[in-house]
Amino acid sequence: MCIKFNQIPILILLILPFQQSKAQDSKLLIDKPGTTKIVNNGVYGEGLDSYNQKCVYTKLETDANYKKLLGLIDIFRINPVLAEQKGYDGIVLLGNGRCNSKFGYGIPSTICFMFEQWRLRNGKVAKQTSEPPQWRFEVNMTEKFCSNGFNMNNYSNAYNPTNSAFSSEGMDKATFALREIFYLPGIKKDVSPGIDRYGDVVVIFNPDRPSYWVHVTIREVLRLMTDYWKLIPNKIEMETMMSYLEKEFSKFLETEKDGFAYLGNPEYIFRIGSTKNETPVMRPNPEYWNRNLPRSAIQFMVLEIPPKEVVKNKMDDRWKRQDGYYYVSRLLYELDVKALLPAISH
């Protein structure tokens, strides 16, 4: 239905009181005392990873890892939001992480903070338990960004392939190999020894170890792409893409091919360049891990925490809207990431 101009003031008068009453009908009870419980939901080592390998950890290792994670949670409890424990019933969920037999070592885990917030809704006290606001981060997973920019389709179940070189096993292997590399997720900023920031992502690590990610050469990218495209099931598509691949990479001098790969010319199909910039091609470094430490040790963390001013704006907006994610924003705003450094084993 079309609205006439002279009707708009009347509609505004009708709508605004309705919106205000809705906001007043549901209000966060930020002073109501709450509780927090820890739920261990992880089953470590189940299933096969991308390399068809199974990561198996003993009960002794998983028990020791659980204690390490509890120590990490204790550091978070210093945060005023968790220390005050008001306005919500909290759940700290410990979960299984992605197993990686090639680039991993420590037991992979996830930690999720969930806030079942208390509200005053239509004059009655109620608790939101379905899909509560939550924030999670990852422990001992250096391959977090693998395939960023190289997440190619896996044709392993292709029907009636026309390329005689194609095989499901070969396609799987080539796809997984290509997905190992990635573009840096953001401009790197050194926060302090042991803490790096990439846009909205914070990495906490042992600065005394080798780099957790290493640069990849143009020659290596060419090899991985060649291994992938020459096996795709459609012969015509394979020949077309291989032609483009050879043409683009022929532009590099042999000495350039031994240099590091970066995000390149947007006019190129494969977007690989040799000019140094802030978006290099990377790969996890298996040498980062200190294998003299038990596998239960925490050696690496990845946390999604936007810059302070972004978090502050979200927190203020969520408070105005009485959005339960206010607790998540305030948790991140109050969080001192440097306080997490002692959790990293050396």
Contacts in CASP RR format, 6 or more apart in sequence:
PFRMAT RR
TARGET T0000
AUTHOR 0000-0000-0000
METHOD contacts of the structure
MODEL  1
MCIKFNQIPILILLILPFQQSKAQDSKLLIDKPGTTKIVNNGVYGEGLDS
YNQKCVYTKLETDANYKKLLGLIDIFRINPVLAEQKGYDGIVLLGNGRCN
SKFGYGIPSTICFMFEQWRLRNGKVAKQTSEPPQWRFEVNMTEKFCSNGF
NMNNYSNAYNPTNSAFSSEGMDKATFALREIFYLPGIKKDVSPGIDRYGD
VVVIFNPDRPSYWVHVTIREVLRLMTDYWKLIPNKIEMETMMSYLEKEFS
KFLETEKDGFAYLGNPEYIFRIGSTKNETPVMRPNPEYWNRNLPRSAIQF
MVLEIPPKEVVKNKMDDRWKRQDGYYYVSRLLYELDVKALLPAISH
3 11 0 8 1.000
23 321 0 8 1.000
23 322 0 8 1.000
25 121 0 8 1.000
25 122 0 8 1.000
25 123 0 8 1.000
26 119 0 8 1.000
26 120 0 8 1.000
26 121 0 8 1.000
26 122 0 8 1.000
26 322 0 8 1.000
27 119 0 8 1.000
27 120 0 8 1.000
27 121 0 8 1.000
27 322 0 8 1.000
28 87 0 8 1.000
28 117 0 8 1.000
28 118 0 8 1.000
28 119 0 8 1.000
28 322 0 8 1.000
28 324 0 8 1.000
28 326 0 8 1.000
29 87 0 8 1.000
29 117 0 8 1.000
29 118 0 8 1.000
29 119 0 8 1.000
29 120 0 8 1.000
29 125 0 8 1.000
30 86 0 8 1.000
30 87 0 8 1.000
31 86 0 8 1.000
31 87 0 8 1.000
32 86 0 8 1.000
32 87 0 8 1.000
32 118 0 8 1.000
32 125 0 8 1.000
33 85 0 8 1.000
33 86 0 8 1.000
33 87 0 8 1.000
34 85 0 8 1.000
34 86 0 8 1.000
34 87 0 8 1.000
34 88 0 8 1.000
34 89 0 8 1.000
34 90 0 8 1.000
34 118 0 8 1.000
35 85 0 8 1.000
35 89 0 8 1.000
35 90 0 8 1.000
36 82 0 8 1.000
36 85 0 8 1.000
36 89 0 8 1.000
36 90 0 8 1.000
36 91 0 8 1.000
36 92 0 8 1.000
37 89 0 8 1.000
37 90 0 8 1.000
37 91 0 8 1.000
37 92 0 8 1.000
38 70 0 8 1.000
38 73 0 8 1.000
38 91 0 8 1.000
38 92 0 8 1.000
38 94 0 8 1.000
39 91 0 8 1.000
39 92 0 8 1.000
39 93 0 8 1.000
39 94 0 8 1.000
40 66 0 8 1.000
40 94 0 8 1.000
40 95 0 8 1.000
41 93 0 8 1.000
41 94 0 8 1.000
41 95 0 8 1.000
41 96 0 8 1.000
42 94 0 8 1.000
42 95 0 8 1.000
42 96 0 8 1.000
42 109 0 8 1.000
43 96 0 8 1.000
44 55 0 8 1.000
44 57 0 8 1.000
44 62 0 8 1.000
44 65 0 8 1.000
44 96 0 8 1.000
44 107 0 8 1.000
44 108 0 8 1.000
45 54 0 8 1.000
45 55 0 8 1.000
45 56 0 8 1.000
45 57 0 8 1.000
45 96 0 8 1.000
45 99 0 8 1.000
46 96 0 8 1.000
47 54 0 8 1.000
47 99 0 8 1.000
48 54 0 8 1.000
49 55 0 8 1.000
49 98 0 8 1.000
49 99 0 8 1.000
49 100 0 8 1.000
49 101 0 8 1.000
50 100 0 8 1.000
50 176 0 8 1.000
50 179 0 8 1.000
51 100 0 8 1.000
51 101 0 8 1.000
51 102 0 8 1.000
51 176 0 8 1.000
53 99 0 8 1.000
53 101 0 8 1.000
54 99 0 8 1.000
54 101 0 8 1.000
55 99 0 8 1.000
55 100 0 8 1.000
55 101 0 8 1.000
55 108 0 8 1.000
57 65 0 8 1.000
57 107 0 8 1.000
57 295 0 8 1.000
61 107 0 8 1.000
61 294 0 8 1.000
61 295 0 8 1.000
61 296 0 8 1.000
62 107 0 8 1.000
62 296 0 8 1.000
64 294 0 8 1.000
64 296 0 8 1.000
65 107 0 8 1.000
65 109 0 8 1.000
65 295 0 8 1.000
65 296 0 8 1.000
66 94 0 8 1.000
67 296 0 8 1.000
68 296 0 8 1.000
68 297 0 8 1.000
68 298 0 8 1.000
68 343 0 8 1.000
69 94 0 8 1.000
69 109 0 8 1.000
69 111 0 8 1.000
69 139 0 8 1.000
69 298 0 8 1.000
71 343 0 8 1.000
72 111 0 8 1.000
72 139 0 8 1.000
72 298 0 8 1.000
72 340 0 8 1.000
72 343 0 8 1.000
73 92 0 8 1.000
73 111 0 8 1.000
75 339 0 8 1.000
75 340 0 8 1.000
75 342 0 8 1.000
75 343 0 8 1.000
76 82 0 8 1.000
76 113 0 8 1.000
76 335 0 8 1.000
77 83 0 8 1.000
78 339 0 8 1.000
79 331 0 8 1.000
79 334 0 8 1.000
79 335 0 8 1.000
80 330 0 8 1.000
80 334 0 8 1.000
81 327 0 8 1.000
81 330 0 8 1.000
81 331 0 8 1.000
81 334 0 8 1.000
82 113 0 8 1.000
82 331 0 8 1.000
87 117 0 8 1.000
87 118 0 8 1.000
87 327 0 8 1.000
88 115 0 8 1.000
88 116 0 8 1.000
88 117 0 8 1.000
88 118 0 8 1.000
88 327 0 8 1.000
89 116 0 8 1.000
89 118 0 8 1.000
89 127 0 8 1.000
90 113 0 8 1.000
90 114 0 8 1.000
90 115 0 8 1.000
90 116 0 8 1.000
91 112 0 8 1.000
91 113 0 8 1.000
91 114 0 8 1.000
91 116 0 8 1.000
91 132 0 8 1.000
92 111 0 8 1.000
92 112 0 8 1.000
92 113 0 8 1.000
92 114 0 8 1.000
93 110 0 8 1.000
93 111 0 8 1.000
93 112 0 8 1.000
93 114 0 8 1.000
93 136 0 8 1.000
94 109 0 8 1.000
94 110 0 8 1.000
94 111 0 8 1.000
95 109 0 8 1.000
95 110 0 8 1.000
95 111 0 8 1.000
95 112 0 8 1.000
96 108 0 8 1.000
96 109 0 8 1.000
96 110 0 8 1.000
97 108 0 8 1.000
97 109 0 8 1.000
97 110 0 8 1.000
97 138 0 8 1.000
97 141 0 8 1.000
98 108 0 8 1.000
98 141 0 8 1.000
98 143 0 8 1.000
99 108 0 8 1.000
100 108 0 8 1.000
100 141 0 8 1.000
100 143 0 8 1.000
100 284 0 8 1.000
102 180 0 8 1.000
102 286 0 8 1.000
103 142 0 8 1.000
103 143 0 8 1.000
103 180 0 8 1.000
103 284 0 8 1.000
103 285 0 8 1.000
103 286 0 8 1.000
104 140 0 8 1.000
104 141 0 8 1.000
104 142 0 8 1.000
104 143 0 8 1.000
104 284 0 8 1.000
104 286 0 8 1.000
104 289 0 8 1.000
105 140 0 8 1.000
105 286 0 8 1.000
105 289 0 8 1.000
105 291 0 8 1.000
105 295 0 8 1.000
105 299 0 8 1.000
106 140 0 8 1.000
106 289 0 8 1.000
106 295 0 8 1.000
106 296 0 8 1.000
106 297 0 8 1.000
106 299 0 8 1.000
107 140 0 8 1.000
107 295 0 8 1.000
107 296 0 8 1.000
108 138 0 8 1.000
108 139 0 8 1.000
108 140 0 8 1.000
108 141 0 8 1.000
109 138 0 8 1.000
109 139 0 8 1.000
109 140 0 8 1.000
110 136 0 8 1.000
110 137 0 8 1.000
110 138 0 8 1.000
110 139 0 8 1.000
111 136 0 8 1.000
111 137 0 8 1.000
111 139 0 8 1.000
112 134 0 8 1.000
112 135 0 8 1.000
112 136 0 8 1.000
113 134 0 8 1.000
113 135 0 8 1.000
113 136 0 8 1.000
113 328 0 8 1.000
113 331 0 8 1.000
114 132 0 8 1.000
114 133 0 8 1.000
114 134 0 8 1.000
115 132 0 8 1.000
115 133 0 8 1.000
115 134 0 8 1.000
115 324 0 8 1.000
115 327 0 8 1.000
115 328 0 8 1.000
116 127 0 8 1.000
116 128 0 8 1.000
116 129 0 8 1.000
116 132 0 8 1.000
117 127 0 8 1.000
117 128 0 8 1.000
117 132 0 8 1.000
117 133 0 8 1.000
117 324 0 8 1.000
117 327 0 8 1.000
118 125 0 8 1.000
118 126 0 8 1.000
118 127 0 8 1.000
119 125 0 8 1.000
119 126 0 8 1.000
119 127 0 8 1.000
119 128 0 8 1.000
119 322 0 8 1.000
120 126 0 8 1.000
128 324 0 8 1.000
133 323 0 8 1.000
133 324 0 8 1.000
133 325 0 8 1.000
133 326 0 8 1.000
133 327 0 8 1.000
133 328 0 8 1.000
134 328 0 8 1.000
135 304 0 8 1.000
135 328 0 8 1.000
135 331 0 8 1.000
135 332 0 8 1.000
137 301 0 8 1.000
137 302 0 8 1.000
137 303 0 8 1.000
137 304 0 8 1.000
138 144 0 8 1.000
138 301 0 8 1.000
138 302 0 8 1.000
138 303 0 8 1.000
139 298 0 8 1.000
139 300 0 8 1.000
139 301 0 8 1.000
140 298 0 8 1.000
140 299 0 8 1.000
140 300 0 8 1.000
140 301 0 8 1.000
141 300 0 8 1.000
141 302 0 8 1.000
142 212 0 8 1.000
142 213 0 8 1.000
142 284 0 8 1.000
142 285 0 8 1.000
142 288 0 8 1.000
142 300 0 8 1.000
143 180 0 8 1.000
143 284 0 8 1.000
144 302 0 8 1.000
145 182 0 8 1.000
145 184 0 8 1.000
145 185 0 8 1.000
145 282 0 8 1.000
146 179 0 8 1.000
146 180 0 8 1.000
146 181 0 8 1.000
146 182 0 8 1.000
146 283 0 8 1.000
146 284 0 8 1.000
147 178 0 8 1.000
147 179 0 8 1.000
147 180 0 8 1.000
147 182 0 8 1.000
148 182 0 8 1.000
148 183 0 8 1.000
148 185 0 8 1.000
149 182 0 8 1.000
149 183 0 8 1.000
150 178 0 8 1.000
150 179 0 8 1.000
150 181 0 8 1.000
150 182 0 8 1.000
150 183 0 8 1.000
151 179 0 8 1.000
152 175 0 8 1.000
152 178 0 8 1.000
152 179 0 8 1.000
152 228 0 8 1.000
153 175 0 8 1.000
154 171 0 8 1.000
154 172 0 8 1.000
154 175 0 8 1.000
155 161 0 8 1.000
155 166 0 8 1.000
155 171 0 8 1.000
155 175 0 8 1.000
155 231 0 8 1.000
155 232 0 8 1.000
155 233 0 8 1.000
156 168 0 8 1.000
156 169 0 8 1.000
156 171 0 8 1.000
156 172 0 8 1.000
156 175 0 8 1.000
157 168 0 8 1.000
158 166 0 8 1.000
158 168 0 8 1.000
158 171 0 8 1.000
158 233 0 8 1.000
158 234 0 8 1.000
161 233 0 8 1.000
161 234 0 8 1.000
162 233 0 8 1.000
162 234 0 8 1.000
162 235 0 8 1.000
162 236 0 8 1.000
163 231 0 8 1.000
163 232 0 8 1.000
163 233 0 8 1.000
163 234 0 8 1.000
163 235 0 8 1.000
163 238 0 8 1.000
164 235 0 8 1.000
165 230 0 8 1.000
165 231 0 8 1.000
165 238 0 8 1.000
166 231 0 8 1.000
166 232 0 8 1.000
166 233 0 8 1.000
167 231 0 8 1.000
170 231 0 8 1.000
171 231 0 8 1.000
171 232 0 8 1.000
171 233 0 8 1.000
174 224 0 8 1.000
174 227 0 8 1.000
174 228 0 8 1.000
174 231 0 8 1.000
175 228 0 8 1.000
177 224 0 8 1.000
177 227 0 8 1.000
177 228 0 8 1.000
178 224 0 8 1.000
178 225 0 8 1.000
178 227 0 8 1.000
178 228 0 8 1.000
180 224 0 8 1.000
180 283 0 8 1.000
180 284 0 8 1.000
181 216 0 8 1.000
181 220 0 8 1.000
181 221 0 8 1.000
181 224 0 8 1.000
181 281 0 8 1.000
181 282 0 8 1.000
181 283 0 8 1.000
182 281 0 8 1.000
182 282 0 8 1.000
182 283 0 8 1.000
183 263 0 8 1.000
183 279 0 8 1.000
183 280 0 8 1.000
183 281 0 8 1.000
183 282 0 8 1.000
184 198 0 8 1.000
184 213 0 8 1.000
184 278 0 8 1.000
184 279 0 8 1.000
184 280 0 8 1.000
184 282 0 8 1.000
185 198 0 8 1.000
185 199 0 8 1.000
185 201 0 8 1.000
186 198 0 8 1.000
186 199 0 8 1.000
186 201 0 8 1.000
186 278 0 8 1.000
186 279 0 8 1.000
187 198 0 8 1.000
187 199 0 8 1.000
187 278 0 8 1.000
188 196 0 8 1.000
188 197 0 8 1.000
188 198 0 8 1.000
188 278 0 8 1.000
189 196 0 8 1.000
189 197 0 8 1.000
189 198 0 8 1.000
189 199 0 8 1.000
190 196 0 8 1.000
191 197 0 8 1.000
191 202 0 8 1.000
191 337 0 8 1.000
191 338 0 8 1.000
192 338 0 8 1.000
193 207 0 8 1.000
194 204 0 8 1.000
194 205 0 8 1.000
194 206 0 8 1.000
194 207 0 8 1.000
194 341 0 8 1.000
194 344 0 8 1.000
195 202 0 8 1.000
195 203 0 8 1.000
195 204 0 8 1.000
195 205 0 8 1.000
195 337 0 8 1.000
195 338 0 8 1.000
195 341 0 8 1.000
196 202 0 8 1.000
196 203 0 8 1.000
196 205 0 8 1.000
197 203 0 8 1.000
199 306 0 8 1.000
199 307 0 8 1.000
200 304 0 8 1.000
200 305 0 8 1.000
200 306 0 8 1.000
200 307 0 8 1.000
200 310 0 8 1.000
201 302 0 8 1.000
201 303 0 8 1.000
201 304 0 8 1.000
201 305 0 8 1.000
202 302 0 8 1.000
202 303 0 8 1.000
202 304 0 8 1.000
202 305 0 8 1.000
202 337 0 8 1.000
203 212 0 8 1.000
203 300 0 8 1.000
203 301 0 8 1.000
203 302 0 8 1.000
203 303 0 8 1.000
204 300 0 8 1.000
204 301 0 8 1.000
204 302 0 8 1.000
204 303 0 8 1.000
204 337 0 8 1.000
204 340 0 8 1.000
204 341 0 8 1.000
204 343 0 8 1.000
204 344 0 8 1.000
205 212 0 8 1.000
205 288 0 8 1.000
205 299 0 8 1.000
205 300 0 8 1.000
205 301 0 8 1.000
205 344 0 8 1.000
206 290 0 8 1.000
206 299 0 8 1.000
206 300 0 8 1.000
206 344 0 8 1.000
206 345 0 8 1.000
206 346 0 8 1.000
208 346 0 8 1.000
209 288 0 8 1.000
209 289 0 8 1.000
209 290 0 8 1.000
209 299 0 8 1.000
210 285 0 8 1.000
210 287 0 8 1.000
210 288 0 8 1.000
211 285 0 8 1.000
211 288 0 8 1.000
212 284 0 8 1.000
212 285 0 8 1.000
212 288 0 8 1.000
212 300 0 8 1.000
213 282 0 8 1.000
213 283 0 8 1.000
213 284 0 8 1.000
213 285 0 8 1.000
214 282 0 8 1.000
214 283 0 8 1.000
214 284 0 8 1.000
214 285 0 8 1.000
215 260 0 8 1.000
215 261 0 8 1.000
215 280 0 8 1.000
215 281 0 8 1.000
215 282 0 8 1.000
216 260 0 8 1.000
216 261 0 8 1.000
216 280 0 8 1.000
216 281 0 8 1.000
216 282 0 8 1.000
216 283 0 8 1.000
217 257 0 8 1.000
217 258 0 8 1.000
217 259 0 8 1.000
217 260 0 8 1.000
217 261 0 8 1.000
218 249 0 8 1.000
218 252 0 8 1.000
218 256 0 8 1.000
218 257 0 8 1.000
218 258 0 8 1.000
218 259 0 8 1.000
218 260 0 8 1.000
218 261 0 8 1.000
218 272 0 8 1.000
218 273 0 8 1.000
218 274 0 8 1.000
219 257 0 8 1.000
219 258 0 8 1.000
219 259 0 8 1.000
220 261 0 8 1.000
221 261 0 8 1.000
221 272 0 8 1.000
221 281 0 8 1.000
222 245 0 8 1.000
222 249 0 8 1.000
222 257 0 8 1.000
222 272 0 8 1.000
225 245 0 8 1.000
225 270 0 8 1.000
226 242 0 8 1.000
226 245 0 8 1.000
229 238 0 8 1.000
229 241 0 8 1.000
229 242 0 8 1.000
229 245 0 8 1.000
230 238 0 8 1.000
230 242 0 8 1.000
231 238 0 8 1.000
232 238 0 8 1.000
232 241 0 8 1.000
244 269 0 8 1.000
244 270 0 8 1.000
245 270 0 8 1.000
248 268 0 8 1.000
248 269 0 8 1.000
248 270 0 8 1.000
248 272 0 8 1.000
249 257 0 8 1.000
249 270 0 8 1.000
249 272 0 8 1.000
252 273 0 8 1.000
252 274 0 8 1.000
256 274 0 8 1.000
259 274 0 8 1.000
260 274 0 8 1.000
260 276 0 8 1.000
260 280 0 8 1.000
260 281 0 8 1.000
261 272 0 8 1.000
261 273 0 8 1.000
261 274 0 8 1.000
261 280 0 8 1.000
261 281 0 8 1.000
262 272 0 8 1.000
262 273 0 8 1.000
262 274 0 8 1.000
262 275 0 8 1.000
262 276 0 8 1.000
262 277 0 8 1.000
262 279 0 8 1.000
262 280 0 8 1.000
262 281 0 8 1.000
263 271 0 8 1.000
263 272 0 8 1.000
263 273 0 8 1.000
263 277 0 8 1.000
263 279 0 8 1.000
263 280 0 8 1.000
263 281 0 8 1.000
264 271 0 8 1.000
264 272 0 8 1.000
264 273 0 8 1.000
264 275 0 8 1.000
264 277 0 8 1.000
265 271 0 8 1.000
265 273 0 8 1.000
272 281 0 8 1.000
288 299 0 8 1.000
288 300 0 8 1.000
289 299 0 8 1.000
290 297 0 8 1.000
290 299 0 8 1.000
290 345 0 8 1.000
290 346 0 8 1.000
293 299 0 8 1.000
293 345 0 8 1.000
297 345 0 8 1.000
298 343 0 8 1.000
298 344 0 8 1.000
298 345 0 8 1.000
299 344 0 8 1.000
299 345 0 8 1.000
300 344 0 8 1.000
301 340 0 8 1.000
301 343 0 8 1.000
301 344 0 8 1.000
303 337 0 8 1.000
305 311 0 8 1.000
305 332 0 8 1.000
305 335 0 8 1.000
305 337 0 8 1.000
306 314 0 8 1.000
306 332 0 8 1.000
308 333 0 8 1.000
311 329 0 8 1.000
311 332 0 8 1.000
311 333 0 8 1.000
312 333 0 8 1.000
314 325 0 8 1.000
314 329 0 8 1.000
315 326 0 8 1.000
315 329 0 8 1.000
315 330 0 8 1.000
315 333 0 8 1.000
317 323 0 8 1.000
318 324 0 8 1.000
318 325 0 8 1.000
318 326 0 8 1.000
318 329 0 8 1.000
319 326 0 8 1.000
END
